[in-house]
Amino acid sequence: MDDGKPTGPQAKWWSRPTARRADHPEPHSVPAPAGAPKPVEPTAPDQAPPAPAVPDAAPAAPDQVVPHPRPAGQPLHEPDEYGTPPYGGPGPWAPAPPVQRPTPAHGTVVPPEAGGPQYAATNGSGPAPADGHTSPHGRPTGGFAPPPPAATDAFAPPPPQSQAHVNAPHAPHAAAAHEQRRPGHPGHELQPRSTQWLQYDPWGAPGQPLTRPGPPGGAEPGRRKKRRGGAFVGVLLLALVASGIGGGVGAYIERNGGLTTVELPQAGRDSGDRAPDSVAGIAASALPSVVTLHVSGTAESGTGTGFVLDGQGHILTNNHVVAPAGSSGDITVTFSTGETASAELVGKDSGYDLAVVRVRGVSGLKPLPLGNSDNVQVGDPVVAIGAPFDLSNTVTSGIISAKQRPITAGGDKGDGSDISYVDALQTDAPINPGNSGGPLVDSQAHVIGINSAIRAADSGRGPESGGQSGSIGLGFAIPINQGKRVAEELISTGKATHPVIGVTLDMKYTGDGAKVGTKGADGGPAVAKDGPADKAGIRSGDIITQVEGQRVHSGEELIVKIRAHRPGDDLDLKLTRGGEERTVTLKLGSASGT
């Protein structure tokens, strides 16, 4: 090997000229056959050896040993051009190449044109003898097998042979291909060393590509592990990608109901027309006339509903809706189109729980037609429109569940001045806080009442205006006949008049009917002098039991029944005095409302 070998001129190493040791006898000389070609001098490594000469005499027998004297001063061996030391390296009979490179995985094929006898046994392509004849054992004519190397040549590697050459009985001897003449024999010189030693692989099989034992090329254990690791990583990445794609596809299928677009049968758009007497038809006709009121004052605020009475901008609503504004509060009206406008108070009456406000500068107002509440029958369908809990333009429907239901609402002040007495229409159409002041319309979209009160489930005091509990199917509306008269008075004079009979009632009486008191509110007589009751012959302590044929059970009911009429109307009353029933007729008087 040339690791660490100097590159300059090197000393020539020669075998020692002394006699060989006794335990390593010199191999017997093999006589050259007569007429054998004369060996040429060694040439440079890059020069091809000359062709062997044609033998002119028959060779000697292979087994014959002819001794040859060695000339004096002749060295034992030919100079080693590689400078190989005699100790620890290959012997002179098998000079090693300067560099032993590793054989490629696919093997190194010895080219057939390399020439030289040393490759004749390896590739089987060495030069044939000049006379074209071979020996019976496959050796060229004139060749001979050199004797086995002596013990001193233990470092010389054996000539390359394939297993086929070893087992074949008539295979040519590899030693003949590597034959060299021993020094000291007359007429014999060392044959030239071929440069093809640089391609010689002493471990390769002859005639086959030079390969190395072990796994196939590129299949070293380390690389195999690397490849297995890389394959595992690739499979893992593929699994992750596949799971991600599968998850995305699954999510898409779950959210969209499949990979394909689902189209369900559906009816086309219609014209939107509805029967005028249907709930949709009634709502479409009435909604443009309904407004939402937002009222704010110094102490409180509230929300309610109203509807347009005329083209001048008058809007009817409940008194308790506008009450929070007081005398200096703000009232804002929002129409069904979303437009808003400021409103001013025209007039109000707490006894009827009605009020009128007006908007200015608003065009295109659509008044809501007024019906006749005397024509309403129990069971008639009705529609309530309003803004329950500030949800404007809400439409609910139901029926008239009762008529002439006497109710009182208010009374928060404690002096009775804010109590309203209403001979109401009862409906099961859902009415909630915020519906107050809205219209209750019939099947012709005509107003038959003003939604005013509900029966609260959490209260045992009876119907309460503005109760915060939800609808339980007991809503009450002021009949429009009464509302119309009060609205006309409020628009005309700013005040409403109340019909009266001129008596003070005992509100603590628990018996059946309305009892006339013993004293008036100011300490005077209970029956006003020259009033309607005085003129009709009613006395203190009388118990009124009927008004116009309708039974009266309390003082509140008597007030409700009387206020259901106009001032100046004639009423027939039935009363009991000292256990006797009497019937009287009186003409209703008038009193200014508050």
C-alpha positions in Angstrom: 0.0 0.0 0.0 1.2 3.5 -0.7 -0.2 5.3 2.4 2.6 7.6 3.6 5.0 6.5 0.8 7.3 9.4 -0.4 6.6 10.4 -4.0 10.3 11.1 -5.0 12.9 8.6 -6.2 13.1 5.6 -4.0 15.9 3.1 -3.3 15.7 -0.2 -5.1 15.1 -3.1 -2.8 16.7 -6.4 -3.7 16.4 -9.8 -2.3 19.4 -10.8 -0.2 22.1 -12.7 -2.2 22.9 -15.0 0.7 21.9 -18.6 0.8 18.4 -19.4 1.7 17.6 -20.8 5.1 17.5 -24.5 5.6 13.8 -24.4 6.3 13.1 -22.5 3.2 14.8 -24.3 0.3 15.0 -22.6 -3.0 12.5 -23.9 -5.4 13.8 -26.1 -8.2 14.5 -24.4 -11.4 12.4 -25.3 -14.3 14.3 -25.5 -17.6 13.0 -23.5 -20.4 12.0 -25.5 -23.4 14.2 -25.5 -26.4 13.5 -22.7 -28.7 11.3 -20.9 -26.2 10.9 -17.2 -26.9 13.4 -14.9 -25.4 11.9 -12.7 -22.7 12.2 -9.1 -23.2 13.3 -6.5 -20.7 10.7 -5.0 -18.5 9.1 -2.0 -20.0 7.6 1.0 -18.5 4.2 0.6 -16.8 2.5 2.4 -19.6 4.0 0.4 -22.4 2.4 -2.8 -23.7 4.6 -5.9 -23.6 5.8 -7.3 -27.0 4.1 -10.3 -28.5 5.7 -13.6 -27.6 8.0 -15.2 -30.1 7.0 -18.4 -31.9 8.9 -21.4 -30.4 11.2 -23.1 -32.9 11.7 -26.4 -31.0 9.6 -28.8 -29.1 9.3 -27.9 -25.4 10.7 -30.2 -22.8 8.5 -32.3 -20.7 6.7 -30.4 -18.1 8.0 -32.6 -15.3 11.7 -32.4 -16.5 13.9 -30.2 -14.3 16.9 -28.7 -16.0 19.4 -27.0 -13.7 20.9 -23.8 -14.8 23.9 -22.2 -13.3 23.5 -18.6 -12.1 26.0 -16.1 -13.4 28.1 -14.5 -10.8 26.9 -11.2 -9.5 23.4 -11.7 -10.9 20.8 -10.6 -8.4 18.3 -13.1 -7.2 15.3 -11.0 -8.3 14.4 -8.4 -10.8 14.4 -4.9 -9.3 11.0 -4.1 -7.9 9.7 -0.9 -9.6 7.2 -0.4 -6.8 9.8 -0.3 -4.1 8.1 -3.0 -2.2 10.2 -4.0 0.9 10.9 -7.7 1.2 9.5 -7.8 4.7 5.9 -7.4 5.6 4.7 -7.0 2.0 4.0 -9.0 -1.1 7.0 -11.0 -2.6 8.6 -10.3 -5.9 6.5 -13.0 -7.6 3.3 -11.1 -7.0 4.0 -7.3 -6.8 1.1 -5.4 -5.3 -0.5 -2.4 -7.0 0.5 1.0 -5.6 -3.1 1.7 -4.6 -5.7 -0.9 -3.7 -9.0 0.9 -4.3 -12.3 -0.6 -3.1 -14.2 -2.5 -5.7 -17.5 -0.9 -6.8 -20.7 -2.6 -5.8 -21.4 -3.6 -9.4 -18.0 -5.2 -9.9 -15.1 -4.4 -12.1 -14.9 -6.2 -15.3 -11.4 -6.9 -16.6 -11.2 -5.7 -20.1 -10.4 -8.4 -22.6 -8.0 -6.2 -24.5 -5.9 -5.7 -21.4 -3.3 -8.3 -22.7 -0.6 -9.9 -20.7 -0.4 -13.5 -19.5 -1.4 -12.6 -15.9 -5.1 -12.2 -16.9 -5.3 -15.2 -19.2 -6.8 -17.3 -16.4 -9.0 -14.5 -15.0 -10.9 -13.6 -18.1 -10.0 -16.4 -20.4 -9.1 -13.8 -23.0 -5.3 -13.8 -22.9 -3.3 -14.1 -26.0 -3.2 -17.5 -27.7 0.1 -19.2 -28.6 1.6 -18.1 -31.9 1.1 -21.5 -33.5 -2.5 -21.6 -32.5 -2.2 -24.9 -30.6 -2.9 -25.7 -27.1 -1.8 -28.5 -24.9 -4.2 -31.3 -24.1 -4.7 -29.8 -20.6 -5.5 -26.4 -21.9 -2.0 -24.9 -21.6 -0.5 -23.1 -24.6 2.1 -24.9 -26.5 5.5 -24.2 -25.1 4.1 -23.1 -21.7 4.8 -24.8 -18.5 3.5 -24.6 -15.0 5.8 -23.0 -12.6 6.6 -24.9 -9.4 4.7 -23.9 -6.2 6.3 -20.9 -4.5 8.7 -21.6 -1.7 8.1 -20.7 1.9 10.0 -17.5 1.4 7.3 -16.4 -1.1 4.6 -16.8 1.5 3.5 -13.3 0.9 2.7 -13.8 -2.8 -1.1 -14.1 -3.2 -2.4 -17.1 -5.2 -3.5 -16.4 -8.8 -7.1 -15.6 -9.1 -9.3 -18.5 -9.9 -13.0 -19.1 -10.1 -14.7 -22.0 -8.5 -15.2 -23.4 -11.9 -11.5 -23.4 -12.6 -10.8 -25.1 -9.3 -13.3 -27.9 -9.9 -12.7 -28.5 -13.6 -10.2 -31.3 -14.2 -8.8 -29.9 -17.5 -8.8 -26.2 -16.6 -5.7 -24.4 -17.7 -3.3 -23.6 -14.9 -3.5 -20.0 -13.7 0.2 -20.2 -13.0 1.0 -20.5 -16.7 -0.8 -17.2 -17.3 1.4 -15.6 -14.7 4.6 -17.4 -15.7 7.9 -15.5 -15.0 11.4 -16.7 -15.7 13.6 -17.2 -12.7 16.6 -15.0 -12.7 20.0 -16.6 -13.3 18.9 -18.9 -16.1 20.7 -18.5 -19.4 18.7 -17.0 -22.1 15.7 -16.2 -19.8 14.6 -12.9 -18.6 11.8 -11.7 -16.5 8.6 -11.1 -18.5 7.3 -7.5 -18.4 4.8 -6.7 -15.7 1.6 -5.4 -17.1 0.0 -2.2 -15.9 -3.3 -4.2 -15.7 -2.3 -5.0 -12.1 -3.8 -1.7 -11.3 -7.2 -3.3 -12.2 -6.4 -6.7 -10.6 -8.7 -7.8 -7.8 -7.1 -10.8 -6.1 -10.5 -11.7 -4.4 -12.6 -11.6 -7.6 -13.9 -14.6 -9.5 -12.1 -15.1 -12.8 -14.2 -14.3 -15.8 -16.8 -12.5 -13.7 -17.3 -8.9 -12.7 -15.3 -8.1 -9.6 -17.8 -7.9 -6.7 -17.6 -7.7 -3.0 -19.4 -10.1 -0.7 -22.3 -9.1 1.4 -25.7 -7.5 0.5 -26.4 -6.0 -2.9 -25.1 -2.6 -3.7 -26.9 0.2 -1.8 -28.3 -2.3 0.7 -25.9 -1.8 3.5 -27.5 -2.3 7.0 -27.1 1.4 7.7 -28.7 2.5 4.5 -31.4 -0.1 4.9 -32.2 1.3 8.3 -32.3 4.8 6.8 -34.6 3.6 4.0 -36.8 1.9 6.5 -36.9 5.0 8.6 -37.6 7.2 5.6 -40.3 4.8 4.5 -41.9 4.9 7.9 -41.9 8.7 8.0 -43.4 8.8 4.5 -46.2 6.4 5.5 -46.8 8.4 8.6 -47.0 11.7 6.7 -49.3 10.0 4.2 -51.6 8.8 6.9 -51.7 12.2 8.5 -52.5 13.9 5.2 -55.1 11.3 4.5 -56.7 11.7 7.9 -56.8 15.5 7.5 -58.4 15.2 4.1 -60.8 12.6 5.4 -61.7 14.8 8.4 -62.3 17.8 6.1 -64.5 15.8 3.8 -66.4 14.3 6.7 -67.0 17.8 8.2 -68.1 19.1 4.8 -70.5 16.1 4.4 -71.9 16.6 7.9 -72.4 20.3 7.5 -73.8 20.3 4.0 -75.6 16.9 4.1 -73.4 15.3 1.4 -71.0 15.9 -1.4 -73.8 16.7 -3.8 -76.1 19.7 -3.7 -79.5 18.9 -2.4 -82.4 20.8 -3.9 -85.8 20.2 -2.3 -89.1 21.0 -4.1 -90.4 24.4 -3.2 -93.4 26.4 -4.2 -92.9 29.5 -6.2 -93.5 33.1 -5.1 -97.0 34.2 -5.2 -98.5 37.7 -5.6 -98.8 38.2 -1.9 -102.4 38.9 -2.0 -104.6 37.7 0.8 -108.3 37.6 1.5 -109.2 41.0 3.1 -111.0 39.2 6.0 -108.0 37.0 6.8 -105.5 37.9 9.5 -102.9 38.7 6.9 -105.3 40.8 4.9 -106.4 42.7 8.0 -102.8 43.3 9.2 -101.8 44.5 5.7 -104.6 47.0 5.8 -104.2 48.2 9.3 -100.5 48.3 9.9 -99.8 51.5 7.9 -102.1 53.4 10.4 -100.5 52.0 13.6 -97.7 53.8 15.3 -95.3 53.2 18.2 -94.9 55.9 20.9 -91.8 56.4 23.0 -92.4 58.7 25.9 -89.8 60.1 28.3 -90.2 62.4 31.2 -88.2 63.7 34.2 -89.0 60.7 36.4 -89.9 57.8 34.1 -90.4 56.6 30.5 -92.5 54.2 28.6 -93.6 52.6 25.4 -97.1 52.3 23.9 -99.1 52.1 20.7 -101.5 54.5 18.9 -103.3 54.8 15.6 -104.0 57.6 13.2 -107.4 59.2 13.4 -107.3 61.7 10.6 -105.1 63.3 8.0 -104.2 66.3 10.3 -101.9 64.0 12.3 -104.2 63.3 15.3 -103.3 60.0 17.0 -105.4 58.2 19.7 -103.8 56.3 22.5 -104.1 55.6 26.3 -103.7 58.2 29.0 -101.3 56.0 30.9 -99.1 55.8 27.8 -98.4 59.5 27.7 -98.6 60.1 31.4 -94.8 59.7 32.0 -94.2 62.8 29.8 -96.0 65.1 32.2 -96.2 68.7 31.0 -92.6 68.9 29.6 -91.7 65.4 28.5 -90.9 64.2 25.0 -93.2 62.1 22.8 -91.8 60.4 19.7 -93.9 58.6 17.2 -92.5 55.9 14.9 -94.5 54.8 11.9 -94.7 51.4 10.4 -92.3 52.5 7.7 -89.6 53.3 10.3 -90.0 57.1 10.0 -90.2 59.0 13.2 -91.7 62.4 14.2 -92.1 64.4 17.4 -95.6 64.6 18.8 -97.4 67.0 21.1 -100.1 66.3 23.6 -103.6 67.5 22.5 -105.7 66.3 25.5 -106.1 63.5 27.9 -108.7 62.1 30.4 -107.8 59.7 33.2 -111.4 58.7 33.8 -111.6 57.1 30.3 -107.9 56.4 30.1 -107.7 58.1 26.7 -105.4 60.7 25.2 -104.8 62.4 21.8 -101.4 63.5 20.5 -100.6 65.2 17.2 -97.6 65.0 14.8 -96.9 67.9 12.3 -95.2 68.0 9.0 -95.9 64.4 8.1 -97.6 63.6 4.8 -99.2 60.4 3.5 -100.9 59.6 6.8 -103.5 56.9 6.5 -106.3 57.1 9.0 -107.6 53.8 10.4 -111.4 53.4 9.9 -113.6 53.3 13.0 -116.2 50.6 13.5 -119.2 50.4 15.8 -118.6 48.6 19.1 -122.4 48.1 19.7 -122.4 45.7 16.7 -119.8 43.4 18.2 -120.9 39.9 19.2 -119.1 37.5 21.5 -117.1 35.1 19.3 -116.3 37.6 16.6 -112.8 37.4 15.3 -110.5 40.3 16.2 -106.9 41.3 15.6 -104.8 43.2 18.0 -101.8 45.3 16.8 -99.2 47.0 18.9 -95.6 47.0 20.3 -95.6 44.5 23.2 -92.3 44.9 25.1 -91.3 47.4 22.4 -91.6 44.9 19.6 -93.3 47.2 17.1 -95.8 46.1 14.4 -96.7 42.9 16.3 -100.0 41.3 15.2 -102.0 38.8 17.3 -105.4 37.4 16.8 -108.3 36.0 18.8 -112.0 36.5 19.4 -114.3 38.7 21.5 -114.7 36.6 24.6 -117.1 38.9 26.5 -118.8 42.3 26.3 -119.6 45.1 28.7 -117.0 43.9 31.2 -116.8 46.6 33.9 -113.1 47.1 34.8 -111.2 49.8 36.7 -107.6 50.5 36.1 -105.1 52.8 37.6 -105.5 54.1 41.1 -101.8 54.4 41.8 -102.2 57.9 43.2 -104.4 56.6 46.0 -107.0 59.4 45.8 -109.0 57.8 43.0 -108.3 60.6 40.6 -106.4 58.4 38.2 -108.9 55.5 38.3 -110.4 54.7 34.9 -113.8 53.0 34.6 -114.3 51.1 31.5 -117.2 49.0 30.2 -114.7 47.0 28.2 -114.6 44.5 25.5 -112.9 41.3 26.6 -110.7 39.4 24.1 -108.4 36.4 24.2 -106.1 38.0 21.5 -102.7 38.2 23.3 -102.2 41.7 24.7 -99.0 42.5 26.6 -97.4 45.6 28.1 -96.7 47.9 25.1 -100.0 47.0 23.4 -101.8 49.7 25.3 -103.4 52.3 23.1 -103.2 50.0 20.0 -106.3 49.2 17.9 -108.4 46.1 18.3 -109.9 45.6 14.8 -112.6 43.4 13.4 -112.6 41.3 10.3 -113.1 44.4 8.1 -110.0 46.1 9.6 -112.2 48.6 11.4 -111.4 49.7 14.9 -113.8 48.4 17.5 -111.8 49.0 20.6 -108.6 50.5 22.2 -106.4 48.0 24.0 -106.1 49.3 27.5 -105.7 46.6 30.2 -104.9 43.0 30.9 -105.6 40.6 33.7 -102.2 40.0 35.4 -101.7 36.4 36.6 -99.5 37.7 39.5 -102.0 40.1 40.8 -105.2 39.4 42.8 -106.5 42.9 42.5 -108.1 42.4 39.1 -107.2 43.8 35.7 -104.3 46.2 35.8 -103.2 48.6 33.1 -99.6 48.1 32.2 -99.2 44.9 34.2 -95.7 43.3 33.6 -96.8 39.7 33.4 -97.5 38.1 30.1 -100.9 37.6 28.5 -103.1 35.0 30.0 -105.8 35.4 27.4 -107.7 38.1 29.3 -107.3 41.5 27.6 -109.6 44.4 27.7 -110.3 47.2 25.3 -112.2 50.4 25.6 -115.2 50.3 23.2 -114.6 52.5 20.2 -118.0 54.2 20.6 -116.8 55.6 23.9 -113.3 56.3 22.5 -114.7 58.2 19.5 -116.8 60.6 21.7 -113.9 61.2 24.1 -111.4 61.7 21.2 -113.7 64.2 19.5 -114.0 66.2 22.7 -110.3 66.1 23.4 -109.5 67.3 19.9 -112.2 70.0 20.1 -111.7 71.3 23.6 -108.8 69.5 25.0 -111.1 68.0 27.7 -113.7 65.3 27.9 -117.0 65.3 29.7 -118.4 62.6 31.9 -122.1 61.6 32.3 -123.2 61.8 35.9 -126.4 61.2 38.0 -125.4 63.6 40.9 -125.0 61.1 43.8 -122.2 60.1 46.1 -121.9 56.3 46.5 -120.8 54.3 49.6 -117.8 52.5 48.1 -117.5 50.5 51.3 -120.8 48.8 50.9 -120.3 45.0 50.5 -123.9 44.0 49.6 -125.2 43.4 46.2 -125.8 46.6 44.2 -124.6 50.3 44.5 -125.7 52.0 47.7 -126.2 55.8 47.8 -124.1 57.3 50.7 -125.3 59.5 53.6 -122.9 62.4 53.0 -121.2 63.9 50.0 -117.4 64.3 49.4 -117.5 67.9 50.6 -119.6 67.1 53.7 -122.8 68.1 52.0 -125.8 65.8 51.1 -125.1 62.6 49.3 -127.7 63.5 46.6 -126.8 66.8 44.8 -129.6 69.3 45.0 -131.5 69.7 41.7 -129.2 67.1 40.1 -130.4 64.3 37.8 -130.9 61.9 40.7 -132.7 64.5 42.9 -135.0 65.2 40.1 -135.7 61.5 39.5 -136.7 61.0 43.3 -133.6 59.1 44.4 -132.9 59.3 48.1 -129.9 58.7 50.4 -129.6 55.0 51.4 -131.2 53.7 48.2 -129.6 50.7 46.6 -129.4 50.8 42.8 -129.5 47.2 41.3 -130.0 47.7 37.5 -129.1 50.2 34.7 -131.0 49.8 31.5 -131.9 46.3 32.5 -128.2 45.2 33.3 -127.5 44.0 36.8 -125.3 46.1 39.0 -123.3 44.5 41.8 -121.1 47.3 43.1 -120.5 51.0 43.0 -117.7 50.6 40.4 -120.1 48.8 38.1 -122.6 51.6 38.4 -120.0 54.2 37.4 -118.9 52.0 34.5 -122.4 51.6 33.2 -123.2 55.3 33.5 -120.0 56.4 31.7 -120.8 54.0 28.9 -123.4 56.6 27.9 -123.3 60.2 26.7 -124.3 63.1 28.8 -128.0 63.9 28.2 -129.0 60.3 27.6 -132.1 59.1 29.4 -131.5 56.0 31.6 -133.9 53.7 33.4 -132.7 52.7 36.8 -134.1 50.1 39.2 -133.5 50.5 42.9 -134.6 49.1 46.3 -135.8 51.3 49.2 -136.9 49.8 52.5 -137.1 46.4 50.8 -139.3 47.6 48.0 -138.1 47.9 44.3 -138.7 51.0 42.3 -138.0 52.1 38.8 -137.0 55.7 37.9 -136.0 57.5 34.7 -133.4 60.3 34.7 -131.5 62.4 32.3 -127.7 62.2 32.5 -125.9 65.3 33.5 -122.4 66.3 32.5 -119.1 66.9 34.4 -115.7 67.9 33.2 -113.1 65.3 33.2 -109.5 65.5 34.4 
